[in-house]
Amino acid sequence: MTKDSIIQAINTRVGRSDFNAWRIGLTHDLGERKTYWKETEPQDVFHWTQWTADSLADAQEIESYFINGKGMKSGTGGDLSPSKTVYVYIF
């Protein structure tokens, strides 16, 4: 999805709730990240939603926008490669 489409989708998903109650992250491996947040850092991932970004650069801009501009918590998946599919997730 395009950067603007993902930003719009996240704004719609969060709606009127406080952005600082949500966490955003980037990953190549959705299963690993979701398990990490459920088991290693016990978090409620019931409201987990994800999107496939067009590029790593777009994903990083989306993440930065929501962390620095909207106050979301962060949680990236470590070293990310521009040659792999990257996902933006929130919960």
Number of C-alpha atoms within 10 A of each C-alpha: 14 14 18 11 12 21 18 11 15 21 15 10 14 15 10 8 10 11 19 13 11 18 21 23 25 28 25 20 12 16 9 12 19 18 14 14 15 14 11 10 9 10 14 12 14 8 10 13 14 17 18 19 21 15 19 22 13 18 26 17 14 21 25 17 14 22 19 11 10 13 16 21 18 17 16 17 16 10 8 14 12 9 8 11 15 25 21 24 24 22 20
